[in-house]
């Protein structure tokens, strides 16, 4: 278990002190995939570097499996860091080494014999799907392949924790999906705790169990991914969940007072029964989708839509009643009705 207790980090600059982190309190369970998300400058990278003490906190404590990391001697800390490995946005591979030798590198530092290290490295290359790239150099690889090699290298010391610092930010969407799928598979097979640092909510929704939202060096909101998507409470969370303001941003001034426009919010309704389609199929009522910002998380729908209902009042009210009867759906009258 990772526990961050009142963690703070202040940098002393020429023009004064900069508080990068302020009283961070987080608990990350063993085996979880935990997201830490925020906009640029929120303090995410500083936070992840404090977890393995590449940045030493100004205040507070980092406790991993009951041990306060800041109390360890330099020798003990180096040993402990083998259990807390990182992958980065720019991969950080050694360009003059083959992929096999890159994966072997942390084992060499740990004193593992060459034959044993190479055997383990080949197993890891197999795990990440690149056994044929053992003798290739990083310059010969695509971005996604480089990140797979970086993941294999991070696993070489049998870590308990994998820290991912914007690990997919330099990749295209399809490659991002494949890397996240690989990380999920590793988490499931090896039970490694994964901490994902990102500014992309799409990454959080695809891979994470829980998430903390960082804004100005402060955790402003935390909870399960479903909870945050269903009901973001802070301005920072709302910016990340619906960066364009979602359907709430629609200008309603163009509608007449007798138009029947409603905002439908999905708080975890089943995606097995599409609302608009089932309204048409079961009630014969057709509605217009004016805007929508919804997501499917594990078969449940989160987000909202603006719908324009039929002009006839009785039919519009019938549509409202039907939608309100569905589990996980709330309906708000925007204009008309």
Steps between C-alpha positions, in 0.01 A plus 500: 500500500617851417406773748576865441457688826488881496755495220637839401775619268631854472763612250717797588534718192686825440180700522359313800356169613272291274262261675477211254309269738297586808382250763431208266317210668446191285472127558569268208406135568720211396424378149302809400536706184480850644483814291635842595377757252533873458576769249853613419668648808267327747791321669448148360859423403631642825258277688604182321869582552432544871354148521841345431687794653666615180365825643526514877184648655524822694243370746285199571573135436497234228416165660525185288409167661532662841846648439552878490719544194659822621644322806703248297876516468640563150586129461156386617330757280687380189396145579137604554490690171548171315148420615364837376578544132399765246416544135506842337352699212830500306584135581855579631658200327879475459544562128840328475362174644286237332151438634624188680782694664260780598283250685810342656633835625318522837590137570865577430483782756346255749786252448305231313720264301506561124344169392222529757434863405478420130265209565273722709520780239387264223204392716403864544536577129265209439256645755488838325469338157843590358728194524606561139644841593762369744792602278342817360597847621249758629548718191358215291174485698168684486383702798270223619778242472736724697245527778457121504875461542491761778225301672703180470800679652284634784389144582854360505546537877161344585351825633197531721412846365508638145490879466384625158587867447303616192604168345262524202505875434739468205300220334211497254156381622528144365847451646385656827220244519741211440741623769219548753371151419850363566524684833159366605608149405822532702305635797261205483766230449769627737293691756720807465360827636490755217497878551405685181594867470315667213321811377266290282166392647471243219798316649340500846166372373664217305737363761451633853297373795523822700621852433625808683469841336790733561465876453759755606687242707189403697282188473159656439304182442552125520293184471410222261512587132125436478428739789707780350345462155147478640525800728809721468477749785787742445573733212824311428316168479232644274766643265661158469182294470341737247776728365260668258234547761305197378140547397459766767702735281231513231358845448131468591403850392411375152205297632149639533327486840264230372780275375532189712873466575634282783842412634537127565783398734627143513632398840594140424203382295539175307624536144313180412184709454571818298263766629410684180461177301290329767278808531427475128458120503285470813301823490520601136635842606775657291730761654782712356849477653627859513833418666654214693805430713479144629743219579472125541684379810479123550155478343361805681427839349618830651456854371210702365292587193278784392182367338222684319168326562192498272303825483177344632499553876337169593753303294791699645381430853463131419860497375612670823321241714653213305855635530462574869388141559835367378766407755801732518333778300398847616306747285510878541264736318706761317226690318137447416286235679 
